[in-house]
Amino acid sequence: MSCLNRFMLWMTAVAMPLPGAVSFRAQLGEVIDFLACVYDDVGYPLQNQPVYWIVSAAAFSGFHSHNQPIRSPGFLSPASGSITGADGCARGTYFATDVAGVHWIEAWAYTAVGFVYDYMEVQVRVFPDLLELPNYYPYQKVGVQPEHPLSHYGTFGALFTLQRICEEFFQRTGMIAGINDMSLPWGGRFDLGPRYGGQWWSAPHSSHMYGRNADIPYRFLGPYRDLFEQIAIKHRAALYFESDHFHLTLPD
């Protein structure tokens, strides 16, 4: 009986296998080479065997509580499959998307002795893992939306700096700053949708992907907007002035 023997044999050291050896992590936009290998029932490779494959994305994965329109899962090259070589392996490349989530690369072949199939799960996400901003007295988390109920994640360094900025602002003014959108738990594209003047799976929020950004609404700063700016710069944050908020890029 022919089989796709452990279909995915990754040829990159960057992709990190997760427990169970059938799931891998890939960074946003990463390019990963893979093998889809077909052997006969005694382990000999099947040469010149057509192998077909597709890639798809799991609905609502990557901490997106919406799924319309259907997201792009990235793409494969060759697009629909390839032919096995002398080693019984067909070679392909996966080009990951910048939208975090669970993706499946499936492969199958129609051999002389039957149909064979296997798949590999790829988690497209930021790693090292992002951390949730903890509750703390000098700030409040605001702006949570049903499409992204978990939206206050960042790197350890970014969270530490943001807390120091808000601590100093509170100590000098007694005001509790509001912290709006940061990053999603797996990072990646933080889409806002038509309700906020954007489109699903795209801008605005072309940043906010790697856990180093935070939006600070002006309405929580009172008459001390300039002071907040000074404090943020003192802590090596870069500020961009939006219509109703500061957009911070924080040191990692």
NUPAVEX-787858 format. One record per residue (C-alpha): residue in one letter; z, y, x. Coordinates in Angstrom, 3 decimals, always signed. Layout:
REM NUPAVEX-787858
<miro><resn>A</resn><z>Z</z><y>Y</y><x>X</x></miro>
...
//
This chain:
REM NUPAVEX-787858
<miro><resn>M</resn><z>+0.000</z><y>+0.000</y><x>+0.000</x></miro>
<miro><resn>S</resn><z>-0.944</z><y>+3.420</y><x>+1.400</x></miro>
<miro><resn>C</resn><z>+1.549</z><y>+6.220</y><x>+1.391</x></miro>
<miro><resn>L</resn><z>+1.913</z><y>+9.788</y><x>+2.441</x></miro>
<miro><resn>N</resn><z>+4.498</z><y>+9.083</y><x>+5.079</x></miro>
<miro><resn>R</resn><z>+7.076</z><y>+11.875</y><x>+4.888</x></miro>
<miro><resn>F</resn><z>+4.151</z><y>+14.132</y><x>+4.000</x></miro>
<miro><resn>M</resn><z>+5.420</z><y>+17.276</y><x>+5.726</x></miro>
<miro><resn>L</resn><z>+5.828</z><y>+17.167</y><x>+9.490</x></miro>
<miro><resn>W</resn><z>+6.374</z><y>+20.794</y><x>+10.412</x></miro>
<miro><resn>M</resn><z>+4.936</z><y>+21.933</y><x>+13.732</x></miro>
<miro><resn>T</resn><z>+6.970</z><y>+25.097</y><x>+14.014</x></miro>
<miro><resn>A</resn><z>+10.433</z><y>+25.452</y><x>+15.484</x></miro>
<miro><resn>V</resn><z>+11.106</z><y>+28.511</y><x>+13.296</x></miro>
<miro><resn>A</resn><z>+11.178</z><y>+26.659</y><x>+9.985</x></miro>
<miro><resn>M</resn><z>+14.725</z><y>+25.363</y><x>+9.566</x></miro>
<miro><resn>P</resn><z>+15.246</z><y>+22.037</y><x>+7.732</x></miro>
<miro><resn>L</resn><z>+17.960</z><y>+22.077</y><x>+5.095</x></miro>
<miro><resn>P</resn><z>+20.241</z><y>+19.117</y><x>+4.344</x></miro>
<miro><resn>G</resn><z>+18.210</z><y>+16.235</y><x>+2.926</x></miro>
<miro><resn>A</resn><z>+15.240</z><y>+16.783</y><x>+5.272</x></miro>
<miro><resn>V</resn><z>+12.847</z><y>+17.552</y><x>+2.407</x></miro>
<miro><resn>S</resn><z>+13.508</z><y>+21.300</y><x>+2.221</x></miro>
<miro><resn>F</resn><z>+12.801</z><y>+23.982</y><x>+4.793</x></miro>
<miro><resn>R</resn><z>+13.577</z><y>+27.663</y><x>+5.145</x></miro>
<miro><resn>A</resn><z>+10.859</z><y>+30.157</y><x>+5.958</x></miro>
<miro><resn>Q</resn><z>+11.206</z><y>+33.847</y><x>+6.679</x></miro>
<miro><resn>L</resn><z>+9.430</z><y>+36.389</y><x>+4.487</x></miro>
<miro><resn>G</resn><z>+5.720</z><y>+36.374</y><x>+5.298</x></miro>
<miro><resn>E</resn><z>+6.089</z><y>+33.593</y><x>+7.860</x></miro>
<miro><resn>V</resn><z>+3.047</z><y>+31.552</y><x>+8.889</x></miro>
<miro><resn>I</resn><z>+3.799</z><y>+27.828</y><x>+9.143</x></miro>
<miro><resn>D</resn><z>+1.527</z><y>+25.012</y><x>+10.317</x></miro>
<miro><resn>F</resn><z>+2.022</z><y>+21.620</y><x>+8.686</x></miro>
<miro><resn>L</resn><z>+0.668</z><y>+18.061</y><x>+8.709</x></miro>
<miro><resn>A</resn><z>-0.052</z><y>+15.823</y><x>+5.732</x></miro>
<miro><resn>C</resn><z>-0.359</z><y>+12.277</y><x>+7.085</x></miro>
<miro><resn>V</resn><z>-1.646</z><y>+9.131</y><x>+5.374</x></miro>
<miro><resn>Y</resn><z>-0.984</z><y>+5.600</y><x>+6.698</x></miro>
<miro><resn>D</resn><z>-1.749</z><y>+2.121</y><x>+5.473</x></miro>
<miro><resn>D</resn><z>+0.888</z><y>-0.407</y><x>+4.485</x></miro>
<miro><resn>V</resn><z>+1.488</z><y>-1.509</y><x>+8.078</x></miro>
<miro><resn>G</resn><z>+1.643</z><y>+1.983</y><x>+9.500</x></miro>
<miro><resn>Y</resn><z>-1.882</z><y>+2.498</y><x>+10.816</x></miro>
<miro><resn>P</resn><z>-3.333</z><y>+5.981</y><x>+10.262</x></miro>
<miro><resn>L</resn><z>-6.175</z><y>+6.406</y><x>+7.787</x></miro>
<miro><resn>Q</resn><z>-8.919</z><y>+8.468</y><x>+9.445</x></miro>
<miro><resn>N</resn><z>-11.477</z><y>+10.615</y><x>+7.572</x></miro>
<miro><resn>Q</resn><z>-9.302</z><y>+10.500</y><x>+4.451</x></miro>
<miro><resn>P</resn><z>-9.561</z><y>+13.558</y><x>+2.148</x></miro>
<miro><resn>V</resn><z>-6.137</z><y>+15.042</y><x>+1.392</x></miro>
<miro><resn>Y</resn><z>-5.659</z><y>+17.682</y><x>-1.312</x></miro>
<miro><resn>W</resn><z>-2.840</z><y>+20.207</y><x>-1.609</x></miro>
<miro><resn>I</resn><z>-1.551</z><y>+23.145</y><x>-3.632</x></miro>
<miro><resn>V</resn><z>+1.373</z><y>+25.581</y><x>-3.403</x></miro>
<miro><resn>S</resn><z>+3.420</z><y>+26.866</y><x>-6.353</x></miro>
<miro><resn>A</resn><z>+6.585</z><y>+28.893</y><x>-6.940</x></miro>
<miro><resn>A</resn><z>+9.619</z><y>+27.853</y><x>-8.966</x></miro>
<miro><resn>A</resn><z>+10.119</z><y>+30.118</y><x>-11.974</x></miro>
<miro><resn>F</resn><z>+13.168</z><y>+32.416</y><x>-11.786</x></miro>
<miro><resn>S</resn><z>+13.948</z><y>+31.418</y><x>-8.196</x></miro>
<miro><resn>G</resn><z>+14.985</z><y>+33.858</y><x>-5.485</x></miro>
<miro><resn>F</resn><z>+17.442</z><y>+35.541</y><x>-7.901</x></miro>
<miro><resn>H</resn><z>+14.714</z><y>+37.031</y><x>-10.091</x></miro>
<miro><resn>S</resn><z>+15.688</z><y>+36.655</y><x>-13.754</x></miro>
<miro><resn>H</resn><z>+12.129</z><y>+37.293</y><x>-14.885</x></miro>
<miro><resn>N</resn><z>+8.873</z><y>+35.423</y><x>-14.429</x></miro>
<miro><resn>Q</resn><z>+6.047</z><y>+37.484</y><x>-15.932</x></miro>
<miro><resn>P</resn><z>+3.409</z><y>+37.731</y><x>-14.731</x></miro>
<miro><resn>I</resn><z>+3.484</z><y>+34.570</y><x>-12.612</x></miro>
<miro><resn>R</resn><z>+4.342</z><y>+35.432</y><x>-9.016</x></miro>
<miro><resn>S</resn><z>+2.154</z><y>+34.677</y><x>-6.025</x></miro>
<miro><resn>P</resn><z>+3.513</z><y>+31.703</y><x>-4.042</x></miro>
<miro><resn>G</resn><z>+1.633</z><y>+32.687</y><x>-0.896</x></miro>
<miro><resn>F</resn><z>-1.432</z><y>+30.679</y><x>+0.065</x></miro>
<miro><resn>L</resn><z>-2.654</z><y>+27.698</y><x>+2.047</x></miro>
<miro><resn>S</resn><z>-5.458</z><y>+27.399</y><x>+4.565</x></miro>
<miro><resn>P</resn><z>-7.662</z><y>+25.470</y><x>+4.049</x></miro>
<miro><resn>A</resn><z>-7.109</z><y>+26.454</y><x>+0.430</x></miro>
<miro><resn>S</resn><z>-7.372</z><y>+23.071</y><x>-1.308</x></miro>
<miro><resn>G</resn><z>-7.036</z><y>+20.407</y><x>+1.396</x></miro>
<miro><resn>S</resn><z>-8.535</z><y>+18.886</y><x>+4.494</x></miro>
<miro><resn>I</resn><z>-9.644</z><y>+15.607</y><x>+6.152</x></miro>
<miro><resn>T</resn><z>-7.374</z><y>+13.406</y><x>+8.247</x></miro>
<miro><resn>G</resn><z>-8.091</z><y>+12.976</y><x>+11.953</x></miro>
<miro><resn>A</resn><z>-7.682</z><y>+9.951</y><x>+14.179</x></miro>
<miro><resn>D</resn><z>-3.899</z><y>+10.248</y><x>+13.827</x></miro>
<miro><resn>G</resn><z>-4.119</z><y>+10.036</y><x>+10.030</x></miro>
<miro><resn>C</resn><z>-3.023</z><y>+13.651</y><x>+9.578</x></miro>
<miro><resn>A</resn><z>-4.694</z><y>+16.542</y><x>+7.794</x></miro>
<miro><resn>R</resn><z>-3.706</z><y>+19.944</y><x>+9.153</x></miro>
<miro><resn>G</resn><z>-3.003</z><y>+23.062</y><x>+7.149</x></miro>
<miro><resn>T</resn><z>-1.230</z><y>+26.418</y><x>+7.330</x></miro>
<miro><resn>Y</resn><z>+1.112</z><y>+27.994</y><x>+4.798</x></miro>
<miro><resn>F</resn><z>+1.219</z><y>+31.796</y><x>+4.598</x></miro>
<miro><resn>A</resn><z>+4.512</z><y>+32.644</y><x>+2.907</x></miro>
<miro><resn>T</resn><z>+4.863</z><y>+35.547</y><x>+0.482</x></miro>
<miro><resn>D</resn><z>+7.408</z><y>+38.378</y><x>+0.822</x></miro>
<miro><resn>V</resn><z>+8.933</z><y>+37.477</y><x>-2.563</x></miro>
<miro><resn>A</resn><z>+11.933</z><y>+35.243</y><x>-1.920</x></miro>
<miro><resn>G</resn><z>+12.148</z><y>+32.014</y><x>-3.853</x></miro>
<miro><resn>V</resn><z>+11.629</z><y>+28.269</y><x>-3.919</x></miro>
<miro><resn>H</resn><z>+8.070</z><y>+27.115</y><x>-3.259</x></miro>
<miro><resn>W</resn><z>+6.553</z><y>+23.655</y><x>-3.381</x></miro>
<miro><resn>I</resn><z>+3.680</z><y>+22.445</y><x>-1.246</x></miro>
<miro><resn>E</resn><z>+2.294</z><y>+19.296</y><x>-2.882</x></miro>
<miro><resn>A</resn><z>-0.260</z><y>+16.939</y><x>-1.347</x></miro>
<miro><resn>W</resn><z>-2.064</z><y>+13.868</y><x>-2.602</x></miro>
<miro><resn>A</resn><z>-4.853</z><y>+11.492</y><x>-1.632</x></miro>
<miro><resn>Y</resn><z>-7.032</z><y>+8.892</y><x>-3.369</x></miro>
<miro><resn>T</resn><z>-7.181</z><y>+6.028</y><x>-0.878</x></miro>
<miro><resn>A</resn><z>-8.978</z><y>+2.689</y><x>-1.021</x></miro>
<miro><resn>V</resn><z>-5.800</z><y>+1.029</y><x>-2.260</x></miro>
<miro><resn>G</resn><z>-4.493</z><y>+3.670</y><x>-4.634</x></miro>
<miro><resn>F</resn><z>-3.184</z><y>+7.171</y><x>-5.278</x></miro>
<miro><resn>V</resn><z>-0.497</z><y>+8.620</y><x>-2.993</x></miro>
<miro><resn>Y</resn><z>+1.540</z><y>+11.809</y><x>-3.372</x></miro>
<miro><resn>D</resn><z>+4.388</z><y>+13.697</y><x>-1.721</x></miro>
<miro><resn>Y</resn><z>+5.749</z><y>+17.237</y><x>-1.562</x></miro>
<miro><resn>M</resn><z>+7.865</z><y>+19.612</y><x>+0.508</x></miro>
<miro><resn>E</resn><z>+10.169</z><y>+22.357</y><x>-0.752</x></miro>
<miro><resn>V</resn><z>+10.121</z><y>+25.633</y><x>+1.174</x></miro>
<miro><resn>Q</resn><z>+12.810</z><y>+28.254</y><x>+0.572</x></miro>
<miro><resn>V</resn><z>+11.309</z><y>+31.627</y><x>+1.453</x></miro>
<miro><resn>R</resn><z>+14.285</z><y>+33.861</y><x>+2.195</x></miro>
<miro><resn>V</resn><z>+15.980</z><y>+36.087</y><x>+4.721</x></miro>
<miro><resn>F</resn><z>+18.177</z><y>+34.368</y><x>+7.250</x></miro>
<miro><resn>P</resn><z>+20.832</z><y>+34.635</y><x>+8.530</x></miro>
<miro><resn>D</resn><z>+22.148</z><y>+34.751</y><x>+4.972</x></miro>
<miro><resn>L</resn><z>+22.922</z><y>+38.104</y><x>+3.401</x></miro>
<miro><resn>L</resn><z>+26.464</z><y>+38.844</y><x>+2.192</x></miro>
<miro><resn>E</resn><z>+27.632</z><y>+40.353</y><x>-1.091</x></miro>
<miro><resn>L</resn><z>+29.131</z><y>+43.837</y><x>-0.959</x></miro>
<miro><resn>P</resn><z>+32.809</z><y>+43.281</y><x>-1.889</x></miro>
<miro><resn>N</resn><z>+34.652</z><y>+45.427</y><x>-4.387</x></miro>
<miro><resn>Y</resn><z>+36.500</z><y>+48.215</y><x>-2.571</x></miro>
<miro><resn>Y</resn><z>+38.337</z><y>+51.393</y><x>-3.587</x></miro>
<miro><resn>P</resn><z>+36.044</z><y>+54.127</y><x>-2.140</x></miro>
<miro><resn>Y</resn><z>+32.883</z><y>+53.049</y><x>-4.006</x></miro>
<miro><resn>Q</resn><z>+31.639</z><y>+51.462</y><x>-7.187</x></miro>
<miro><resn>K</resn><z>+28.618</z><y>+49.201</y><x>-7.647</x></miro>
<miro><resn>V</resn><z>+26.244</z><y>+50.635</y><x>-10.241</x></miro>
<miro><resn>G</resn><z>+22.735</z><y>+50.133</y><x>-11.586</x></miro>
<miro><resn>V</resn><z>+22.810</z><y>+46.363</y><x>-12.139</x></miro>
<miro><resn>Q</resn><z>+19.863</z><y>+45.317</y><x>-14.326</x></miro>
<miro><resn>P</resn><z>+19.334</z><y>+42.070</y><x>-16.291</x></miro>
<miro><resn>E</resn><z>+16.196</z><y>+41.241</y><x>-14.285</x></miro>
<miro><resn>H</resn><z>+18.263</z><y>+41.257</y><x>-11.064</x></miro>
<miro><resn>P</resn><z>+21.952</z><y>+40.756</y><x>-11.911</x></miro>
<miro><resn>L</resn><z>+22.868</z><y>+40.255</y><x>-8.224</x></miro>
<miro><resn>S</resn><z>+21.577</z><y>+43.257</y><x>-6.314</x></miro>
<miro><resn>H</resn><z>+24.295</z><y>+44.348</y><x>-3.870</x></miro>
<miro><resn>Y</resn><z>+23.681</z><y>+42.178</y><x>-0.818</x></miro>
<miro><resn>G</resn><z>+23.225</z><y>+43.144</y><x>+2.815</x></miro>
<miro><resn>T</resn><z>+23.710</z><y>+42.164</y><x>+6.425</x></miro>
<miro><resn>F</resn><z>+27.225</z><y>+42.135</y><x>+7.847</x></miro>
<miro><resn>G</resn><z>+26.507</z><y>+45.238</y><x>+9.925</x></miro>
<miro><resn>A</resn><z>+24.988</z><y>+47.156</y><x>+7.019</x></miro>
<miro><resn>L</resn><z>+27.934</z><y>+46.375</y><x>+4.732</x></miro>
<miro><resn>F</resn><z>+30.437</z><y>+47.377</y><x>+7.412</x></miro>
<miro><resn>T</resn><z>+28.724</z><y>+50.725</y><x>+7.994</x></miro>
<miro><resn>L</resn><z>+28.340</z><y>+51.449</y><x>+4.284</x></miro>
<miro><resn>Q</resn><z>+32.049</z><y>+50.832</y><x>+3.719</x></miro>
<miro><resn>R</resn><z>+32.981</z><y>+53.156</y><x>+6.607</x></miro>
<miro><resn>I</resn><z>+30.749</z><y>+55.913</y><x>+5.174</x></miro>
<miro><resn>C</resn><z>+32.295</z><y>+55.612</y><x>+1.708</x></miro>
<miro><resn>E</resn><z>+35.827</z><y>+55.447</y><x>+3.126</x></miro>
<miro><resn>E</resn><z>+35.395</z><y>+58.705</y><x>+5.003</x></miro>
<miro><resn>F</resn><z>+33.701</z><y>+60.383</y><x>+2.035</x></miro>
<miro><resn>F</resn><z>+36.598</z><y>+59.370</y><x>-0.234</x></miro>
<miro><resn>Q</resn><z>+39.225</z><y>+60.500</y><x>+2.265</x></miro>
<miro><resn>R</resn><z>+37.629</z><y>+63.942</y><x>+2.529</x></miro>
<miro><resn>T</resn><z>+36.732</z><y>+64.526</y><x>-1.133</x></miro>
<miro><resn>G</resn><z>+38.671</z><y>+62.038</y><x>-3.292</x></miro>
<miro><resn>M</resn><z>+35.352</z><y>+61.057</y><x>-4.929</x></miro>
<miro><resn>I</resn><z>+34.205</z><y>+57.481</y><x>-5.447</x></miro>
<miro><resn>A</resn><z>+30.575</z><y>+57.083</y><x>-4.407</x></miro>
<miro><resn>G</resn><z>+28.203</z><y>+54.979</y><x>-6.469</x></miro>
<miro><resn>I</resn><z>+26.105</z><y>+52.323</y><x>-4.753</x></miro>
<miro><resn>N</resn><z>+22.941</z><y>+51.367</y><x>-6.587</x></miro>
<miro><resn>D</resn><z>+20.261</z><y>+48.913</y><x>-5.455</x></miro>
<miro><resn>M</resn><z>+20.702</z><y>+47.156</y><x>-2.119</x></miro>
<miro><resn>S</resn><z>+19.055</z><y>+43.737</y><x>-1.603</x></miro>
<miro><resn>L</resn><z>+18.894</z><y>+40.499</y><x>-3.573</x></miro>
<miro><resn>P</resn><z>+20.924</z><y>+37.512</y><x>-2.260</x></miro>
<miro><resn>W</resn><z>+17.893</z><y>+35.945</y><x>-0.562</x></miro>
<miro><resn>G</resn><z>+16.337</z><y>+39.301</y><x>+0.298</x></miro>
<miro><resn>G</resn><z>+12.619</z><y>+39.710</y><x>-0.204</x></miro>
<miro><resn>R</resn><z>+10.675</z><y>+41.927</y><x>-2.560</x></miro>
<miro><resn>F</resn><z>+13.020</z><y>+43.808</y><x>-4.907</x></miro>
<miro><resn>D</resn><z>+10.688</z><y>+44.643</y><x>-7.770</x></miro>
<miro><resn>L</resn><z>+11.646</z><y>+47.065</y><x>-10.540</x></miro>
<miro><resn>G</resn><z>+8.905</z><y>+46.552</y><x>-13.114</x></miro>
<miro><resn>P</resn><z>+7.147</z><y>+48.888</y><x>-15.552</x></miro>
<miro><resn>R</resn><z>+10.423</z><y>+50.161</y><x>-17.036</x></miro>
<miro><resn>Y</resn><z>+11.053</z><y>+51.987</y><x>-13.763</x></miro>
<miro><resn>G</resn><z>+7.503</z><y>+53.062</y><x>-13.007</x></miro>
<miro><resn>G</resn><z>+6.535</z><y>+50.014</y><x>-10.944</x></miro>
<miro><resn>Q</resn><z>+4.998</z><y>+46.580</y><x>-11.342</x></miro>
<miro><resn>W</resn><z>+6.575</z><y>+43.171</y><x>-11.184</x></miro>
<miro><resn>W</resn><z>+6.431</z><y>+41.551</y><x>-7.724</x></miro>
<miro><resn>S</resn><z>+5.433</z><y>+44.820</y><x>-6.050</x></miro>
<miro><resn>A</resn><z>+6.601</z><y>+48.383</y><x>-5.244</x></miro>
<miro><resn>P</resn><z>+8.571</z><y>+50.575</y><x>-5.740</x></miro>
<miro><resn>H</resn><z>+11.322</z><y>+49.306</y><x>-3.458</x></miro>
<miro><resn>S</resn><z>+8.918</z><y>+48.408</y><x>-0.690</x></miro>
<miro><resn>S</resn><z>+12.034</z><y>+48.301</y><x>+1.477</x></miro>
<miro><resn>H</resn><z>+15.333</z><y>+46.720</y><x>+0.311</x></miro>
<miro><resn>M</resn><z>+14.001</z><y>+43.372</y><x>+1.563</x></miro>
<miro><resn>Y</resn><z>+16.191</z><y>+42.636</y><x>+4.582</x></miro>
<miro><resn>G</resn><z>+19.685</z><y>+43.767</y><x>+3.578</x></miro>
<miro><resn>R</resn><z>+19.704</z><y>+47.105</y><x>+5.384</x></miro>
<miro><resn>N</resn><z>+19.068</z><y>+49.553</y><x>+2.518</x></miro>
<miro><resn>A</resn><z>+21.234</z><y>+51.109</y><x>-0.181</x></miro>
<miro><resn>D</resn><z>+20.592</z><y>+53.769</y><x>-2.836</x></miro>
<miro><resn>I</resn><z>+23.344</z><y>+56.349</y><x>-3.429</x></miro>
<miro><resn>P</resn><z>+22.905</z><y>+58.337</y><x>-6.683</x></miro>
<miro><resn>Y</resn><z>+23.569</z><y>+62.068</y><x>-6.326</x></miro>
<miro><resn>R</resn><z>+25.527</z><y>+62.192</y><x>-9.585</x></miro>
<miro><resn>F</resn><z>+28.476</z><y>+60.397</y><x>-7.965</x></miro>
<miro><resn>L</resn><z>+28.660</z><y>+62.844</y><x>-5.054</x></miro>
<miro><resn>G</resn><z>+29.420</z><y>+65.977</y><x>-7.060</x></miro>
<miro><resn>P</resn><z>+29.136</z><y>+69.184</y><x>-5.019</x></miro>
<miro><resn>Y</resn><z>+29.521</z><y>+67.221</y><x>-1.763</x></miro>
<miro><resn>R</resn><z>+25.999</z><y>+65.904</y><x>-1.293</x></miro>
<miro><resn>D</resn><z>+25.601</z><y>+67.700</y><x>+2.032</x></miro>
<miro><resn>L</resn><z>+28.910</z><y>+66.303</y><x>+3.265</x></miro>
<miro><resn>F</resn><z>+27.859</z><y>+62.764</y><x>+2.369</x></miro>
<miro><resn>E</resn><z>+24.646</z><y>+63.305</y><x>+4.322</x></miro>
<miro><resn>Q</resn><z>+26.607</z><y>+64.456</y><x>+7.370</x></miro>
<miro><resn>I</resn><z>+28.959</z><y>+61.489</y><x>+7.209</x></miro>
<miro><resn>A</resn><z>+26.091</z><y>+59.011</y><x>+6.839</x></miro>
<miro><resn>I</resn><z>+24.247</z><y>+60.462</y><x>+9.835</x></miro>
<miro><resn>K</resn><z>+27.470</z><y>+60.357</y><x>+11.843</x></miro>
<miro><resn>H</resn><z>+27.571</z><y>+56.595</y><x>+11.195</x></miro>
<miro><resn>R</resn><z>+23.936</z><y>+56.235</y><x>+12.357</x></miro>
<miro><resn>A</resn><z>+22.402</z><y>+55.766</y><x>+8.913</x></miro>
<miro><resn>A</resn><z>+18.945</z><y>+57.164</y><x>+8.225</x></miro>
<miro><resn>L</resn><z>+18.626</z><y>+59.081</y><x>+4.945</x></miro>
<miro><resn>Y</resn><z>+15.596</z><y>+59.684</y><x>+2.760</x></miro>
<miro><resn>F</resn><z>+15.814</z><y>+62.167</y><x>-0.106</x></miro>
<miro><resn>E</resn><z>+14.623</z><y>+60.758</y><x>-3.424</x></miro>
<miro><resn>S</resn><z>+14.579</z><y>+62.657</y><x>-6.714</x></miro>
<miro><resn>D</resn><z>+17.986</z><y>+61.413</y><x>-7.869</x></miro>
<miro><resn>H</resn><z>+19.484</z><y>+59.501</y><x>-4.931</x></miro>
<miro><resn>F</resn><z>+19.790</z><y>+59.077</y><x>-1.199</x></miro>
<miro><resn>H</resn><z>+17.928</z><y>+56.089</y><x>+0.194</x></miro>
<miro><resn>L</resn><z>+19.917</z><y>+54.795</y><x>+3.171</x></miro>
<miro><resn>T</resn><z>+18.697</z><y>+52.605</y><x>+5.997</x></miro>
<miro><resn>L</resn><z>+21.798</z><y>+51.241</y><x>+7.692</x></miro>
<miro><resn>P</resn><z>+22.259</z><y>+49.934</y><x>+11.242</x></miro>
<miro><resn>D</resn><z>+22.371</z><y>+46.166</y><x>+11.402</x></miro>
//
